[in-house]
Amino acid sequence: MSNEALGAYKKAIEMYRRIDDSIGLATAYSNVSVVYLELKQDSTALPFALRALDIREQSGEKHNLSISHNNLGNIYSNLRDSIQALDHYSKTLNIDFELNDSVGISMAYTNIGILYYEGGSYKNAIPFLKKSIFLDSTLGDEFNLMISRFNLGEALFGLKKYDAALKEYKLSYEISSRLKSASYLFDNGKPMASCYDALGQQIEAYEILSALIPKYDSLFSDERKAALLELQRGFEVYKIDLENKLLRKSNNQKNATISNLNFTEKAFYLGLGFALITILILIIGLRRINYLNRSLRTKNSLIEEQNLALTSQTDHLQESIRENQNLVSLMVHDLKNPLAQVGSLAQLPIDDEVKDLIGRASQNGLDLIYDIMEVTHAESGELKLDKQQISIHELLTELAEEQLKAAENKNIKIILNEDPSIKRITSDKRILKRIFSNLVSNSIKFSGRDRHVFISSMDLGDRIQFSVKDEGPGFKPSDRPKLFRKYQKLSARPTAQESSTGLGLAMAKIFTNLLGGDIDLNESYNRGAEFILRFPKV
């Protein structure tokens, strides 16, 4: 089942990456890490959890960010990296305080407390566990209250405060009885017996274990049951031997001496039998408590991740609706202007200048329609590629010539820096030129006068890298999340009132992926923008 889940979530990663859905992508990465955590493959889970955190830090969505930090805290705790675990649990706690999430705060307190007492820092653990108990009591969450009191008992036992530890174990035991939780009844009973033993009350300890063993032996495997039964038989032998010895001594000693010896030997053999049973139970349950706590945290995280996945799908549908609404608004707005211009120009005497203006206004409207049609065809898989051998020099030269007039209007120079070692690339020339035209056109639109636009190529072995760099304003950090999304208006504005549909960068991204390449932004705000593209040679 876990392998099927892994396969499904990894396919989800590829799907969300293709549609550029950062929320869905983060959820898929997080789900993969949770499955690996369940499989106890913590080192494998770590990079997926870190990737989910990185994406969620960019989105700034607090609740998802809290879940990612908690998930990483669990992974680092399992990897025995307490410093990293504490750092992520603390970040979870801070975010939950911002969200006023009492349940999340309580869980963070519990995780930090467990982390401290597992590392031997019992004093540091106690304040966090007490805060968790207070919140669980306030919320009326008996299940988590049972776990928190048990963990506090563990920390107090580590400090050898057996009376205080016994009190917490008993309170946890009472709650587990009300909840009819057999596993936690056993888990509380064993340390209660240990406290009685430490306090010198071996008879009480023996009575607890004697009551627990027959009632809860179903919690153990057949092999462990057999070992436990063998110890019980041994304990009965000790009892019979003790009675025989006392009987023989009764014929030689006075009643007072017999009474003293009876008490002493009975206590000795009871202590010995208790010790043998306790050793086995300690071996059986050594990691049981930690495992149950971690398993509970992991399952809670998994449930939350699944809920968030459903929320993400809903958000994705809403985003599609918004895109369609934006498309309608864009077409109404951007087609209105050229069509109005055509109508106005039609009233003027027709000369060459007016004809040119009418032609450009009509072409702007047609270009917008063609752009929308091509993006739609590319996303639906209907766009057919015509791959052929293309001369890189001819491609870049034609590109520069087509953009020359727009560049000259602002006295912008287009500079080509070609790598002489690469001559050709196998690709669809029309689509490739559309990608570069959009990027170069944007560089010219958003650059001031007397600037430069650089177009470069570089051989990377089996891939070719191109770059389009300008000396414009660049992009603000707030532009990053919506950089390659359709119908987005970014912070920069054309410097000469040129038209901008908000489709240019989205088209470049979609077409680049269609050709098997990738595109990214390498820029510094107020120092220009540089788009890096990499395509396979063949």
N, C-alpha and C positions, 0 to 999 in steps of 0.2 A: 504493500500500500504506500509505503514511504517513497519507493522508487517511482511509482506512478505519479505521486504528488510532485516529486522532483522534476520529472519529465514535463509535467503540465506547467509548473511554474517557470521552468527554463524556456519553454516555448512562449510563455507570456512575456518574458524579458525581451525576446526578439520582436514580438508583436508591438509592444509598447515602444521599443526603440525605433521601429519603422514609422510609427505614427507620431513620434516625438511627444509622447505623453509622459512627462516626468513623474507625475503622481503615481500613475499605474506602474511605471518602471521601478520606482522606489519600493512600492508594495511587493512587486514580484521578487526583487532582490531580497527583501526582508523575509518573505515566505520561504525562499530557498534556505536562508540561514537558519530559520526556525526548524526546518525539517532536518538539516544536518545536526543541529543541536539535539534534537530528539534521538538521532542515531549515534549520539556521543562522538561525533566527528567535529570537535570544536575548532580545530585548526582550519578545516575546510569551510566551516560556517563563517569564520572571521572576515575574509575579504568581501563576501556578499553583504554582511551586516554593515561593514565600513562603507561600501558603495551606496547602500540605502541611506545611511546617515548623511553622506556627502550631498546627495540629491535633495534630501529633505532640509538640510541646512540652507540650500539655495532657495528653496520654496518658502521657508520660514513658517511652515504650518506647525504650530506648537505641539498639538496632541501627537501627531505622527513622530515628531522629533523626540518627544518623551519616550515613546515606545522603542525607537531605535537605540537611544542611550540605555534603556533598561535591558534590551536584548544583548547589547555589547557588554554590559555589566555581568550578565549571566555567563557569557562566553569567556570573558577574562577570568571570572571566578573559577570556572571549570579548568582553565588553563593555569591556575595558581598564580596569576598576575594580579595580586591584590591592589597594587597602586592604580593600574588602569581600571580595574573593576570599580574601585572606590570613586575614581574620577567620573565615570559614566553614571553610577548610581547617584552621585551628588548632583550631576547635571539634570538627571531625571527629577530629583527632588525639587530643584530650583524651578524647573518648568512647571511641575504640578502645582507649586505654590502660586505661580503666575496665573495658572488656569483655575485656581481654587478647587482642585480635584482632590477631595479628601481620601477617596479610595486609592488613588495613585500615590498620594503622600504617605499613607499608611504602608503600602507595599514597599515604597522606597525606604522608609524607616526600617522595616523588617529585613530587607535585603542587606542594608548597611550593617545592622546588628548582627546578622548571621555571618557576614563577611569578617567582622571583627572577632567574634568568638571562635570561628573556625581557624583564624590566624593566631589564637591564643590571647588576644587583647580583650579579655573579659570585661574589664572596667569600662572600656570605650563602648562595648556593645550594649551595656545595660541602659543608658539614657535613651538610645534609639528604640530599643525594644519596649521600654515603658511608654514612650510617645505613641508607638504603634498600638499598644494595648488601650491607651486612652482614646485614640481615634476609633478603633474597632468597637469599643464599648459605646461610644457616642453614636456611631452609625448603626449599632445593633447587629453587627456582622459576627455571629457566633463562630462560624467556621474559621475565619481569620483570627478571631480572638483566641480560639483554642490553640492555633499554631503559634501565635505570638507569645502566649503564656508558656507554652512548652519551650520555645526558644529562650525565653527569659530564665526558665528553670535551668536550662543547659549552661547559660552564662554564669549563673549563681553557683551551680555545681562546680564549674571550673575554678571559681574563687574559694571553693571549699566552704561556702555558706550553706550547709546542708539543710538547716531548718527552713531558711528562706526558699531554697530550691524546692524542698518537699512541698511547701505551701503552693508554689506555682504549678508543680506537677499535678497536685490534687485538684486545683481549680480547672486545669486543662482536662484532667480525667473526668471531672463532673460534666463538663461541656460535651466531651466525646460520648459519654453515656447518654446524654439527652439527644445527641445527634445520631446515636446508634452507629458510631464509626468504630468498627471492630479493630481496624489497623491502628488507630490512634489510642484506643483503650490499651492495647498491648504496648505501644510505644511509650505511653505514660507510665504503665505499670512497671516496666523494667527499671527505669531510672528512679522511680519511687522506692523500689526494693534496694537499689544501690544507696540511696540516701539513708534508709533505715540501717543498712549494713555499716555505713560510715559513722552513724550515730551509735553504734554498738547494740542495735536492736535487731539481732539476727532472727529471732523468732517471728517478728512482724514481717521482716523481709521474706522469710521462708513462706509465710502464710500467703503473701501477695503472689509470689511466683507459683505456689502450689495451686492457687485459684486461676491464674492466667494460663498455665501450660495446657491443661485439658480443654479449656474454653476456646483458646485461640491457636491451637496447633495446626488448624487448617490454613493458617497464613504461611506455613513453611512448606518446602519441597519434601518429597518422600525421603530423600537422602538425609535432610536435616531432621525430619521427624524420627527416623531410625536412630540418629545420634542422640536426639533428645530423650528418646525412650530408653536407650542404654544407660544414660545418666540417671534417669528416674529409677531404673532397676538397681543401679549401684547405690543410689541413695537409700533404697529400701534395705539393701544388705547392711549398710552402715547402721541403720536403725535396729535391725535384728541383732547385729553384733554388739551394739551398745546395750541392749536389754539383757543379752546373755552374760556380758561382763558384770553388769550391775547385779544380776542374780547370784553369780559366784561370789562377789564381794559381800553380799548381804549376810553370808554365813560366817564371816570373819571379822566384821566391823560392827561397831555400835551404831545405833539408829541415827545419832547426830552426824557421825562420820559418813554413814551411808547417804544421808540426805545431801551433805555437801558434795560428795563425789558424784552423786546422781546429777545434781545441777551442773557441776563442772563438765562432766563428760558429755552430758546431753547438749550443753551449749557448744562444746568442741565439735561434736559430730554434726550437729545442726549447721554450725558455721562452715565445716568442711563440705557438707553436701550442698549448702547454699553457694559456696565458692565455685564448686564444679559446675553447677547449673548456670550460675552467673557468667562464667567464662564462656560457655557455649553460646548463651544468649547474646553476650557482647560480640562474639565473633559473627553470629548470624545478623545482628542488627547494627553492626558498626557504622555502616554508611546508609542505613535505611532512612534515618531522619533527614539527612542532607539530600538524599535522592528524592524523597517525597516532596520536600520543600521546593527543590529545583524543578521537579516535574510539574508541580502546581503552578509555579511562575511561568514555565514554558507553555503549559496548556492555556493559561489565561492570556498570554501574549498571542498565542496562535488564534484564539477566539477573537481577540481584538483585531488582529491582522485580517482575518476573514471578514469581519464586519467592515473594516476600512476598505477592503477590496470591493465589497458591494457598493460602498459609498463612492469609491473611485469610478466604478462603472457608471453610476448615476451621474457623477460629475462629467464624465466623458460624453455621455449623451447630451447633457445640458450644454456642454461646450460646442458640440456639433450643431445644436439648435442655434446657439449664439453666432456661430460662424455663418450659418445660412442667413440669419437676420442681418449680420454685418454685410454679407454679400449683396443682399437686396438693397440695403442702404447705400453701399458703395456704388452699385450700378446706377441707382437713382441719382446720386450726387454727381458721380464722375461722368456719366453719359449726358446729364442735363446740361453741363457747361459746353461741351463741343457741339451738341445739337442746337443749343441756344445761339452759339456763335454762328453756326451755319445759317440759322434763320435770320440773324441780324445782317450777316454779310450778304445774304440774298437780296436785301433791300437796296444795296449799294450798286452803283454802276460797276459793271464787270470789267476789270482790267487784270493784268498779269499779277499784280500784288494781291488783289482781292481773291483771284483764283487760287493763289498760293495759300492764303489764309484759310480759305474754305477747305482746300485739300488737307492742310495740317489739322484743322479741327475735326474733319471727318475721320482722318487717319487715327487721331487720338482715341476717338470712340471705338473704332474698329480694333485698335491694338488692345484696348481693355477687354473687349469681347473675346478676342483670340487668346489673350492670356488666361482668362477664366476657363475657356474651353480646353486649352492644353493642360492646365493644372488638373481639371476634372478627368481628362482622359488618362493622364499619367497616374493619378491616384487609383483609378478603377482598373488599371492594367490594360487599357484599350490602346495605348500609344505604342505603335510599332517602331522598333529601332531599325535603322539602316546602317549597319556598321561596315566601315571600309577603312582602307589605309589613308591617313590624312597627313599632309605635310604641315608640321607645326609652324614652320616659318610662314607659309602661305596663310594659315589660319589666323595667326596673330597680326600679320600685316593687313589682311582684309578687315579684321576687327578694328585696328587703329584707324584705317581709312574711313570706315563707316561712322566712327565716333568723332572724326576730325572736325566736322562743322560745329557740332555742339561744344567741343573743346575750344575752338578758335573764338567763339562768341564770348568766352570768358578768359581768353589768352592763357589757356591751360595747355601744357605740353604733355603729350603721351610718349613715354619713353619705354622702349622694348629692351629687355635684358635676356637674351636667349642663350640657353646652354648649347654650344655647338656640337656636343657629343650626341645629342638626341635629334633625330630627323623626323620620325613619323610616330604616329599613335593610331591604334585601331579603335575607332569609336564612331558614333553617329555625328557627322559634322554639323548638321543643322542644330541638334540639341546642344552640342558642345558650344557652338557659337552663341546660342541663346543664353547659356549660363554666363559666359564672359561678357556678353553685351549688357546683361542686367547689372553685373558688378561694376563694369567700367562706367556705364550710364549713371549709376548711383554715385560713384566717385566724383564724376563731373558735376552732377546736380548739387551735391552737398559740399563742394569745395568752393572757396572764394576765388577771386580773380588772381591771375599771375601765379598759379600753383602748378604742381606736377602730379601726374598719375603714372605709376610704374607697373608694367606687366612683365613678369619674369617666369622662366621655366628652369627646372633642375632635374637631373637624372638621379633617381633613387634606387636603381637596380631594376627590379621588376615593376616598378611604378614610376610615374612622372609627376613631379610637383609643380604646380603653377601658383602664382600669387598675384593679387591685384591690390596695390597699395596707393593710398592717397594722402594728402596733407590737409584733410578737412577736420571737423571738430571731433571725430570719433564717436564712440557710444558711451553713455553713462552706465554705471553698474546696474541701474534699474531697468535698462533695456535688455540685458542679457536673457532673462527668462522668455521673452517674447520675440527674440531676434529673428528666428526663422519661422515664425508662425504667420499664418495668412491674415491679411486685412488688418495688420497692426500699424499704428502710427507711433513712431519712435520719437525720442526727444529732439533729434536733429531735424532741421527744416531746409528745403532747397534754398540756395542763396539768391536765385534769380526768378523766384516764383514759378519754377518748373512744376509740372504735374507729377504726382506720386500716388500710385494706387495702393501701396502697401502689400503688393504681391511679389515684388522683385526678388527679395531675399528668400521668400518661401519657395518661389519657382526654382531659384538656384539650388536650394537644398534638395527639393524633390527630384529635379533632373540629375543632379550629381549622384544621388543614391541610385537612380534608375540606371545610370551608366556604370554602377559598381564602384563609385568613388566615395570620398568623404570630404566635408568642408567644415572649416572652423575659423573662428575669429582670433587674430593675434593683434591686440591693440592696446593703446594707453589713452585714456580720456584726455582730450585737448591736444593730442599729438598725432591724430590721424588714425585711420583704420587699415588693417591689412587682412584680407581673406586668403586663407591657405586652402588649396584644393589638391587632392591626390587621386590619380586615376591609374588603373592597370594599363600597361603598355599594350597588352593583347586582350 
